[in-house]
Amino acid sequence: MATVVLGSAPLRARSGASMRVKDIASLVGVRPTPLIGYGLVIGLNRTGDKRQTLFTNVSLANTLERFGVVVTPEMMKVENIAAVMVSSELPPFARPGVRLDILVSSIGDARSLQGGTLVPTPLRGMDGQVVALAQGPLTLGGFGAGNAANGVQVNHLTAGRVPGGGLVQVQPRTTVPDGEQVMLALNTPDFSTASRLAAAVDGALGVGTAKALDPATVSIAVPAHFRGNIPELMARIEPLPVESDMPARVVINERTGTVVIGAQVTLGAAAVAHGSLAVRISTRFDVSQPNASWGPSRADTVVVPNQNVDVSERDARLIALDEGVTLDAVVRALNSLGVTPRDIIAIVQALKAAGSLRAEIVII
């Protein structure tokens, strides 16, 4: 039995970290555009799509037809190509010729895209217009060897990237807001952060320049000497330091056993006992061989299961924490007990149910 005693902590809420305006907010009306396309990866070593993925052969037949090679999909049996979806993000104000990073993901039954090359693929915006072209060799960040029956694989092999593989063809229709007022949108809405952002802008440009309209929006009155020159105004505002405030959260991913505890998390008075009883049942099969002198008619060779049950429990340990329980003290206490991430997940959920954990639990 592992026991933790957590004392009451009348703590003052800790302030958030100081960050630049450009890291927590952006200009309203200026946003990136998602791009998507459909293409083929070639040059695979017999790890591409099989005949069950019919659209791959159809796509290859259509591509060859453009080069004067007319074949039907039924005539082809190619394992060195794979159909993929290609995606990227077009930053605002990108000009033709700007390079983009490309994400390539298999949509068929290809086993691996290792060593493949993406053929030129048009990338379209949400309006269907071709905005960029993507091509180039893939980098996967892993490798695979062998076959399905006997092989080795490191990391994920059916998705990869082409760094700088996209080339912008059309300038996006993005304009800088102009007028007597601009808006800043917070990446994470929060009343405290919005108020501090407005105060920081007031301190740099003059009292009454900025106003927090809601937790996600700050309105800025453009000073007279910045009108018609919004880029210069943003260059003045973006480096300003702002103390960002985040809600107290504990994020749990039970699939991977990951627990992330935010810096604002505090605990009230609580006593926690987490059981560490382990029961292991193992079965070993023994062969009972009869004496040869008995003859085959008198006894048979049989397999006898031999089961062992082992029960173990760690000694109880008690850890007392002084007043002012902080995140660091809680983590050190749990680590000293040798608890696993699974144990921490159970303890955190129990503390929340008891009302001692002053934080929101987010399950992902």
Secondary structure, DSSP 4 states (H G I P E B T S, - for coil): -EEEEE----PPPPP--EEEHHHHEEETT---EEEEEEEEEE--SS-S--TT-HHHHHHHHHHHHHTT----GGG----S-EEEEEEEEE-TTPPTT-EEEEEEEE-SS-S--TT-EEEEEEEE-TTS-EEEEEEEE-B-S-EEEE-SSSEEEES--SEEEEEEEEEE-S--------SSEEEEEESS--HHHHHHHHHHHHHHH-TTSEEEEETTEEEEEPPGGGTT-HHHHHHHHTT-EEE-----EEEEETTTTEEEE-TT-EE-SEEEEE--EEEEEEEEEEEEPPPGGG-TTT---EEEEEEEEEEEEPPPEEEE--SS--HHHHHHHHHHTT--HHHHHHHHHHHHHHT-EESEEEE-
